[in-house]
Amino acid sequence: MFKLINGLYYSEHDLDLDHDLILQEVIDSREKPEEGSHYSRPHQYDVESIQHTFYEDTNLYDKTYLTIKNSVDKVMDGIFGKGRMELEEAWGHIIPTNEQTMIHDHGDPFNDFLGVSWVYYPHAPENAGNLCFMCNVNSSNYVLETKQEKGKLFVFSNYVMHYTPRNGSNINRISISGNHMANSMMKNELLQDYDYENPFWKYHGKK
């Protein structure tokens, strides 16, 4: 009797990594930054205002960046097919006790960004705050709270609003976020996907 009008999905995945090592590397990248071959975010000390959204970010060491890239690339290949999504950027995210991440999305108004965003948690302190997604249904705001777990990767639309509430633990909440973009092959497939069969559309509300 009931038929779905529209649907918006996210997905969860477990990464097989040395989470404790990555956690320490993110912390070290803030305290002892190094020049690298990629530049996804400025270091905190290069951000003039403490209120700027980049203040809580840190540029990853190259070794950390490549480890995360290889692991998340495998997840993307499993979802969309090999080599169809390419990493655009990835950065560390450090939220001190009693602070939070404001509502935001990863969309780019100056770029035709067909892709997905993601966040990986190398640890999951109790009461540190879970990832929450926000959307609007029939003029009402709806919030879905996820469950933060060590080693968990969340993949979601780059345009869905999301936030993390106040860190109620006694240690910094550490995560790594990033964006993957559709390459030309993927874009051509999406242009011809008239029935919205590609998993991409599940993240963007077409199925």
WOLINZI-V945136 format. One record per residue. N is the residue number from 1. RES is the residue in three letters. PHI is phi as a letter, one per 30 degrees, with the letter a starting at -180 (none if undefined). PSI is psi as a letter, one per 20 degrees, with the letter a starting at -180 (999 if undefined). D_LAST is the distance of its C-alpha to the last C-alpha in whole Angstrom. Layout:
n: (N;N)
res: (RES;RES)
phi: (PHI;PHI)
psi: (PSI;PSI)
d_last: (D_LAST;D_LAST)
This chain:
n: (1;2;3;4;5;6;7;8;9;10;11;12;13;14;15;16;17;18;19;20;21;22;23;24;25;26;27;28;29;30;31;32;33;34;35;36;37;38;39;40;41;42;43;44;45;46;47;48;49;50;51;52;53;54;55;56;57;58;59;60;61;62;63;64;65;66;67;68;69;70;71;72;73;74;75;76;77;78;79;80;81;82;83;84;85;86;87;88;89;90;91;92;93;94;95;96;97;98;99;100;101;102;103;104;105;106;107;108;109;110;111;112;113;114;115;116;117;118;119;120;121;122;123;124;125;126;127;128;129;130;131;132;133;134;135;136;137;138;139;140;141;142;143;144;145;146;147;148;149;150;151;152;153;154;155;156;157;158;159;160;161;162;163;164;165;166;167;168;169;170;171;172;173;174;175;176;177;178;179;180;181;182;183;184;185;186;187;188;189;190;191;192;193;194;195;196;197;198;199;200;201;202;203;204;205;206;207)
res: (MET;PHE;LYS;LEU;ILE;ASN;GLY;LEU;TYR;TYR;SER;GLU;HIS;ASP;LEU;ASP;LEU;ASP;HIS;ASP;LEU;ILE;LEU;GLN;GLU;VAL;ILE;ASP;SER;ARG;GLU;LYS;PRO;GLU;GLU;GLY;SER;HIS;TYR;SER;ARG;PRO;HIS;GLN;TYR;ASP;VAL;GLU;SER;ILE;GLN;HIS;THR;PHE;TYR;GLU;ASP;THR;ASN;LEU;TYR;ASP;LYS;THR;TYR;LEU;THR;ILE;LYS;ASN;SER;VAL;ASP;LYS;VAL;MET;ASP;GLY;ILE;PHE;GLY;LYS;GLY;ARG;MET;GLU;LEU;GLU;GLU;ALA;TRP;GLY;HIS;ILE;ILE;PRO;THR;ASN;GLU;GLN;THR;MET;ILE;HIS;ASP;HIS;GLY;ASP;PRO;PHE;ASN;ASP;PHE;LEU;GLY;VAL;SER;TRP;VAL;TYR;TYR;PRO;HIS;ALA;PRO;GLU;ASN;ALA;GLY;ASN;LEU;CYS;PHE;MET;CYS;ASN;VAL;ASN;SER;SER;ASN;TYR;VAL;LEU;GLU;THR;LYS;GLN;GLU;LYS;GLY;LYS;LEU;PHE;VAL;PHE;SER;ASN;TYR;VAL;MET;HIS;TYR;THR;PRO;ARG;ASN;GLY;SER;ASN;ILE;ASN;ARG;ILE;SER;ILE;SER;GLY;ASN;HIS;MET;ALA;ASN;SER;MET;MET;LYS;ASN;GLU;LEU;LEU;GLN;ASP;TYR;ASP;TYR;GLU;ASN;PRO;PHE;TRP;LYS;TYR;HIS;GLY;LYS;LYS)
phi: (none;d;b;d;d;a;b;b;b;b;b;c;b;c;c;c;b;d;d;d;d;d;e;d;d;d;d;d;d;d;d;b;d;b;d;b;d;b;b;d;b;d;d;e;d;c;c;d;c;d;d;d;d;d;d;d;c;b;d;d;d;e;d;d;e;d;d;d;e;d;d;d;e;d;d;d;d;d;d;c;j;d;i;c;c;b;d;c;a;a;a;d;b;b;c;d;e;i;c;b;c;d;d;a;b;c;d;b;d;c;b;d;c;c;a;b;c;a;b;b;c;d;a;b;d;d;i;d;j;c;d;b;c;b;b;c;b;h;i;c;d;b;c;c;c;d;c;d;b;d;i;d;c;c;c;a;d;d;c;d;d;a;a;b;d;e;d;c;d;c;b;d;c;c;b;b;c;a;b;c;c;d;d;d;d;d;d;d;d;d;d;c;d;d;c;h;d;d;e;e;d;d;d;c;i;c;b)
psi: (g;p;p;p;g;q;q;p;q;r;q;q;q;p;p;n;r;n;h;h;g;g;g;h;h;g;g;h;h;g;h;m;q;q;q;a;i;r;n;h;q;q;q;h;i;i;p;h;p;i;i;q;h;i;h;j;r;q;p;q;q;g;h;g;g;h;g;g;g;h;g;h;g;h;g;g;h;h;g;i;q;p;j;h;p;p;p;g;q;q;q;q;o;o;o;r;p;j;r;r;p;r;p;r;a;j;q;o;i;j;p;n;n;o;a;q;r;r;p;p;o;i;r;m;q;p;k;i;p;q;p;p;q;p;r;p;o;l;j;p;p;p;p;o;p;r;o;p;q;p;j;p;p;p;p;r;p;i;i;p;q;r;r;p;a;p;o;j;r;j;r;q;p;p;r;p;r;r;p;p;q;p;a;h;g;g;g;h;g;h;h;j;m;h;j;l;h;p;h;h;h;h;h;j;k;i;999)
d_last: (18;15;11;8;8;6;5;7;9;12;14;18;21;24;26;30;32;35;34;37;38;35;36;39;39;36;39;42;40;40;44;45;43;43;43;40;38;35;35;32;33;37;39;39;43;42;40;42;41;40;37;35;32;33;36;34;33;35;35;35;38;37;37;35;32;33;32;29;28;29;27;24;24;24;21;19;20;19;15;15;19;22;23;20;20;23;24;25;27;28;30;32;31;34;34;38;39;38;36;32;29;28;25;23;21;21;20;23;24;26;24;21;19;16;16;16;18;20;23;25;28;31;32;31;34;35;34;33;30;26;23;21;18;18;16;16;15;17;20;20;20;18;20;18;21;21;24;26;27;30;28;25;22;19;16;14;13;17;16;15;19;20;24;26;29;33;34;36;38;41;40;37;34;33;29;28;25;24;22;20;20;18;22;22;21;18;18;19;16;14;16;16;12;12;9;7;8;9;9;9;6;5;9;8;6;4;0)
